[in-house]
Amino acid sequence: MKKGDFFWLAGLAAFIVILVVPASREIFVKFTTEHAYLGGFIKFFILTTMGELLAIRIVTSDWDIPK
């Protein structure tokens, strides 16, 4: 495993922890309920960026920033 793999997994783990811990989950749900468009944009940005980075990692076996 490369160093970038650990950063990607840490980012995924952080997002999962936010959704699993009840206190942070309530804050997250409240924010996305009150600010639906902004919350949706933030979730979309995080998940699509992580997905794109993972796809590039799988195809090229290296962590590259999409151009």
ROTIFI-425675 format. One record per residue: x, y negated, z of N, C-alpha, C in turn; residue number from 1. Coordinates in steps of 0.02 Angstrom, whole numbers, plus 50000, padded with zeros to 5 digits. Example, Ala and Ser with C-alpha at 12.3 -4.5 7.8 and 13.67 -1.06 7.14 Angstrom:
<rs>
{n_c1->50660 | n_c2->50284 | n_c3->50390 | ca_c1->50615 | ca_c2->50225 | ca_c3->50390 | c_c1->50660 | c_c2->50165 | c_c3->50390 | resi->1}
{n_c1->50642 | n_c2->50112 | n_c3->50354 | ca_c1->50684 | ca_c2->50053 | ca_c3->50357 | c_c1->50645 | c_c2->49998 | c_c3->50394 | resi->2}
</rs>
This chain:
<rs>
{n_c1->50042 | n_c2->50059 | n_c3->50000 | ca_c1->50000 | ca_c2->50000 | ca_c3->50000 | c_c1->50044 | c_c2->49938 | c_c3->50000 | resi->1}
{n_c1->50020 | n_c2->49888 | n_c3->49965 | ca_c1->50056 | ca_c2->49825 | ca_c3->49961 | c_c1->50030 | c_c2->49777 | c_c3->50015 | resi->2}
{n_c1->50068 | n_c2->49724 | n_c3->50026 | ca_c1->50050 | ca_c2->49674 | ca_c3->50077 | c_c1->49982 | c_c2->49643 | c_c3->50061 | resi->3}
{n_c1->49967 | n_c2->49632 | n_c3->49998 | ca_c1->49903 | ca_c2->49604 | ca_c3->49978 | c_c1->49844 | c_c2->49648 | c_c3->49996 | resi->4}
{n_c1->49855 | n_c2->49713 | n_c3->49997 | ca_c1->49802 | ca_c2->49760 | ca_c3->50016 | c_c1->49779 | c_c2->49746 | c_c3->50087 | resi->5}
{n_c1->49826 | n_c2->49733 | n_c3->50131 | ca_c1->49809 | ca_c2->49720 | ca_c3->50201 | c_c1->49771 | c_c2->49655 | c_c3->50209 | resi->6}
{n_c1->49790 | n_c2->49604 | n_c3->50170 | ca_c1->49754 | ca_c2->49540 | ca_c3->50172 | c_c1->49682 | c_c2->49549 | c_c3->50147 | resi->7}
{n_c1->49674 | n_c2->49587 | n_c3->50093 | ca_c1->49607 | ca_c2->49598 | ca_c3->50066 | c_c1->49564 | c_c2->49637 | c_c3->50116 | resi->8}
{n_c1->49593 | n_c2->49689 | n_c3->50145 | ca_c1->49556 | ca_c2->49728 | ca_c3->50195 | c_c1->49540 | c_c2->49686 | c_c3->50257 | resi->9}
{n_c1->49586 | n_c2->49642 | n_c3->50277 | ca_c1->49574 | ca_c2->49599 | ca_c3->50334 | c_c1->49516 | c_c2->49551 | c_c3->50320 | resi->10}
{n_c1->49513 | n_c2->49525 | n_c3->50259 | ca_c1->49458 | ca_c2->49481 | ca_c3->50240 | c_c1->49391 | c_c2->49518 | c_c3->50240 | resi->11}
{n_c1->49391 | n_c2->49578 | n_c3->50215 | ca_c1->49330 | ca_c2->49619 | ca_c3->50215 | c_c1->49310 | c_c2->49636 | c_c3->50286 | resi->12}
{n_c1->49358 | n_c2->49654 | n_c3->50328 | ca_c1->49344 | ca_c2->49671 | ca_c3->50398 | c_c1->49317 | c_c2->49610 | c_c3->50435 | resi->13}
{n_c1->49344 | n_c2->49551 | n_c3->50421 | ca_c1->49319 | ca_c2->49490 | ca_c3->50454 | c_c1->49247 | c_c2->49476 | c_c3->50435 | resi->14}
{n_c1->49230 | n_c2->49485 | n_c3->50371 | ca_c1->49161 | ca_c2->49475 | ca_c3->50349 | c_c1->49115 | c_c2->49526 | c_c3->50382 | resi->15}
{n_c1->49137 | n_c2->49588 | n_c3->50388 | ca_c1->49097 | ca_c2->49640 | ca_c3->50420 | c_c1->49087 | c_c2->49625 | c_c3->50494 | resi->16}
{n_c1->49140 | n_c2->49604 | n_c3->50527 | ca_c1->49135 | ca_c2->49588 | ca_c3->50599 | c_c1->49086 | c_c2->49532 | c_c3->50611 | resi->17}
{n_c1->49086 | n_c2->49481 | n_c3->50567 | ca_c1->49038 | ca_c2->49427 | ca_c3->50574 | c_c1->48967 | c_c2->49454 | c_c3->50570 | resi->18}
{n_c1->48955 | n_c2->49503 | n_c3->50528 | ca_c1->48887 | ca_c2->49529 | ca_c3->50520 | c_c1->48869 | c_c2->49581 | c_c3->50574 | resi->19}
{n_c1->48919 | n_c2->49611 | n_c3->50607 | ca_c1->48905 | ca_c2->49663 | ca_c3->50656 | c_c1->48897 | c_c2->49634 | c_c3->50727 | resi->20}
{n_c1->48937 | n_c2->49586 | n_c3->50745 | ca_c1->48933 | ca_c2->49556 | ca_c3->50812 | c_c1->48868 | c_c2->49517 | c_c3->50818 | resi->21}
{n_c1->48826 | n_c2->49534 | n_c3->50867 | ca_c1->48760 | ca_c2->49503 | ca_c3->50871 | c_c1->48760 | c_c2->49426 | c_c3->50875 | resi->22}
{n_c1->48806 | n_c2->49397 | n_c3->50913 | ca_c1->48807 | ca_c2->49324 | ca_c3->50921 | c_c1->48824 | c_c2->49289 | c_c3->50855 | resi->23}
{n_c1->48875 | n_c2->49313 | n_c3->50821 | ca_c1->48894 | ca_c2->49281 | ca_c3->50758 | c_c1->48843 | c_c2->49298 | c_c3->50703 | resi->24}
{n_c1->48812 | n_c2->49356 | n_c3->50707 | ca_c1->48760 | ca_c2->49374 | ca_c3->50659 | c_c1->48701 | c_c2->49326 | c_c3->50663 | resi->25}
{n_c1->48681 | n_c2->49309 | n_c3->50725 | ca_c1->48625 | ca_c2->49262 | ca_c3->50734 | c_c1->48641 | c_c2->49194 | c_c3->50705 | resi->26}
{n_c1->48702 | n_c2->49171 | n_c3->50716 | ca_c1->48724 | ca_c2->49106 | ca_c3->50688 | c_c1->48724 | c_c2->49110 | c_c3->50612 | resi->27}
{n_c1->48750 | n_c2->49164 | n_c3->50585 | ca_c1->48753 | ca_c2->49174 | ca_c3->50512 | c_c1->48683 | c_c2->49175 | c_c3->50482 | resi->28}
{n_c1->48638 | n_c2->49213 | n_c3->50512 | ca_c1->48570 | ca_c2->49218 | ca_c3->50486 | c_c1->48534 | c_c2->49151 | c_c3->50492 | resi->29}
{n_c1->48543 | n_c2->49117 | n_c3->50549 | ca_c1->48511 | ca_c2->49052 | ca_c3->50558 | c_c1->48536 | c_c2->49002 | c_c3->50506 | resi->30}
{n_c1->48602 | n_c2->49001 | n_c3->50494 | ca_c1->48630 | ca_c2->48955 | ca_c3->50444 | c_c1->48603 | c_c2->48970 | c_c3->50375 | resi->31}
{n_c1->48602 | n_c2->49034 | n_c3->50356 | ca_c1->48579 | ca_c2->49051 | ca_c3->50288 | c_c1->48503 | c_c2->49042 | c_c3->50281 | resi->32}
{n_c1->48467 | n_c2->49045 | n_c3->50337 | ca_c1->48395 | ca_c2->49032 | ca_c3->50334 | c_c1->48381 | c_c2->48957 | c_c3->50326 | resi->33}
{n_c1->48417 | n_c2->48917 | n_c3->50365 | ca_c1->48405 | ca_c2->48844 | ca_c3->50363 | c_c1->48434 | c_c2->48812 | c_c3->50299 | resi->34}
{n_c1->48488 | n_c2->48839 | n_c3->50274 | ca_c1->48522 | ca_c2->48811 | ca_c3->50215 | c_c1->48529 | c_c2->48867 | c_c3->50163 | resi->35}
{n_c1->48474 | n_c2->48885 | n_c3->50133 | ca_c1->48472 | ca_c2->48944 | ca_c3->50089 | c_c1->48519 | c_c2->48938 | c_c3->50029 | resi->36}
{n_c1->48519 | n_c2->48882 | n_c3->49996 | ca_c1->48561 | ca_c2->48875 | ca_c3->49936 | c_c1->48635 | c_c2->48873 | c_c3->49954 | resi->37}
{n_c1->48653 | n_c2->48835 | n_c3->50005 | ca_c1->48723 | ca_c2->48830 | ca_c3->50025 | c_c1->48747 | c_c2->48897 | c_c3->50053 | resi->38}
{n_c1->48706 | n_c2->48929 | n_c3->50095 | ca_c1->48724 | ca_c2->48995 | ca_c3->50122 | c_c1->48732 | c_c2->49047 | c_c3->50067 | resi->39}
{n_c1->48686 | n_c2->49046 | n_c3->50019 | ca_c1->48691 | ca_c2->49092 | ca_c3->49962 | c_c1->48753 | c_c2->49080 | c_c3->49920 | resi->40}
{n_c1->48769 | n_c2->49016 | n_c3->49910 | ca_c1->48829 | ca_c2->48999 | ca_c3->49872 | c_c1->48891 | c_c2->49023 | c_c3->49908 | resi->41}
{n_c1->48895 | n_c2->49013 | n_c3->49973 | ca_c1->48954 | ca_c2->49035 | ca_c3->50011 | c_c1->48960 | c_c2->49111 | c_c3->50010 | resi->42}
{n_c1->48905 | n_c2->49147 | n_c3->50021 | ca_c1->48908 | ca_c2->49220 | ca_c3->50018 | c_c1->48928 | c_c2->49244 | c_c3->49948 | resi->43}
{n_c1->48899 | n_c2->49214 | n_c3->49897 | ca_c1->48915 | ca_c2->49233 | ca_c3->49829 | c_c1->48989 | c_c2->49220 | c_c3->49814 | resi->44}
{n_c1->49015 | n_c2->49163 | n_c3->49835 | ca_c1->49084 | ca_c2->49145 | ca_c3->49824 | c_c1->49131 | c_c2->49196 | c_c3->49857 | resi->45}
{n_c1->49118 | n_c2->49212 | n_c3->49919 | ca_c1->49162 | ca_c2->49259 | ca_c3->49955 | c_c1->49160 | c_c2->49328 | c_c3->49924 | resi->46}
{n_c1->49100 | n_c2->49354 | n_c3->49913 | ca_c1->49095 | ca_c2->49423 | ca_c3->49889 | c_c1->49118 | c_c2->49431 | c_c3->49816 | resi->47}
{n_c1->49103 | n_c2->49382 | n_c3->49773 | ca_c1->49126 | ca_c2->49388 | ca_c3->49704 | c_c1->49201 | c_c2->49379 | c_c3->49698 | resi->48}
{n_c1->49229 | n_c2->49335 | n_c3->49738 | ca_c1->49301 | ca_c2->49326 | ca_c3->49736 | c_c1->49336 | c_c2->49389 | c_c3->49759 | resi->49}
{n_c1->49312 | n_c2->49419 | n_c3->49813 | ca_c1->49342 | ca_c2->49481 | ca_c3->49837 | c_c1->49333 | c_c2->49537 | c_c3->49785 | resi->50}
{n_c1->49276 | n_c2->49540 | n_c3->49754 | ca_c1->49264 | ca_c2->49591 | ca_c3->49703 | c_c1->49308 | c_c2->49582 | c_c3->49642 | resi->51}
{n_c1->49317 | n_c2->49520 | n_c3->49621 | ca_c1->49361 | ca_c2->49506 | ca_c3->49563 | c_c1->49433 | c_c2->49524 | c_c3->49579 | resi->52}
{n_c1->49456 | n_c2->49505 | n_c3->49639 | ca_c1->49525 | ca_c2->49522 | ca_c3->49659 | c_c1->49535 | c_c2->49598 | c_c3->49662 | resi->53}
{n_c1->49485 | n_c2->49634 | n_c3->49687 | ca_c1->49490 | ca_c2->49707 | ca_c3->49691 | c_c1->49490 | c_c2->49737 | c_c3->49621 | resi->54}
{n_c1->49449 | n_c2->49711 | n_c3->49576 | ca_c1->49448 | ca_c2->49737 | ca_c3->49508 | c_c1->49515 | c_c2->49728 | c_c3->49473 | resi->55}
{n_c1->49545 | n_c2->49669 | n_c3->49482 | ca_c1->49610 | ca_c2->49656 | ca_c3->49452 | c_c1->49663 | c_c2->49702 | c_c3->49483 | resi->56}
{n_c1->49658 | n_c2->49714 | n_c3->49548 | ca_c1->49705 | ca_c2->49758 | ca_c3->49582 | c_c1->49699 | c_c2->49829 | c_c3->49556 | resi->57}
{n_c1->49640 | n_c2->49852 | n_c3->49544 | ca_c1->49629 | ca_c2->49920 | ca_c3->49519 | c_c1->49656 | c_c2->49927 | c_c3->49448 | resi->58}
{n_c1->49644 | n_c2->49878 | n_c3->49405 | ca_c1->49663 | ca_c2->49882 | ca_c3->49335 | c_c1->49738 | c_c2->49874 | c_c3->49326 | resi->59}
{n_c1->49768 | n_c2->49824 | n_c3->49359 | ca_c1->49838 | ca_c2->49808 | ca_c3->49346 | c_c1->49886 | c_c2->49834 | c_c3->49400 | resi->60}
{n_c1->49860 | n_c2->49862 | n_c3->49454 | ca_c1->49901 | ca_c2->49885 | ca_c3->49511 | c_c1->49942 | c_c2->49829 | c_c3->49542 | resi->61}
{n_c1->49918 | n_c2->49767 | n_c3->49535 | ca_c1->49952 | ca_c2->49710 | ca_c3->49565 | c_c1->49899 | c_c2->49658 | c_c3->49582 | resi->62}
{n_c1->49914 | n_c2->49617 | n_c3->49633 | ca_c1->49868 | ca_c2->49564 | ca_c3->49652 | c_c1->49884 | c_c2->49502 | c_c3->49611 | resi->63}
{n_c1->49839 | n_c2->49484 | n_c3->49566 | ca_c1->49846 | ca_c2->49424 | ca_c3->49525 | c_c1->49785 | c_c2->49381 | c_c3->49535 | resi->64}
{n_c1->49796 | n_c2->49316 | n_c3->49532 | ca_c1->49740 | ca_c2->49269 | ca_c3->49535 | c_c1->49710 | c_c2->49265 | c_c3->49465 | resi->65}
{n_c1->49642 | n_c2->49272 | n_c3->49459 | ca_c1->49611 | ca_c2->49267 | ca_c3->49393 | c_c1->49623 | c_c2->49198 | c_c3->49361 | resi->66}
{n_c1->49634 | n_c2->49198 | n_c3->49297 | ca_c1->49647 | ca_c2->49135 | ca_c3->49262 | c_c1->49589 | c_c2->49119 | c_c3->49217 | resi->67}
</rs>
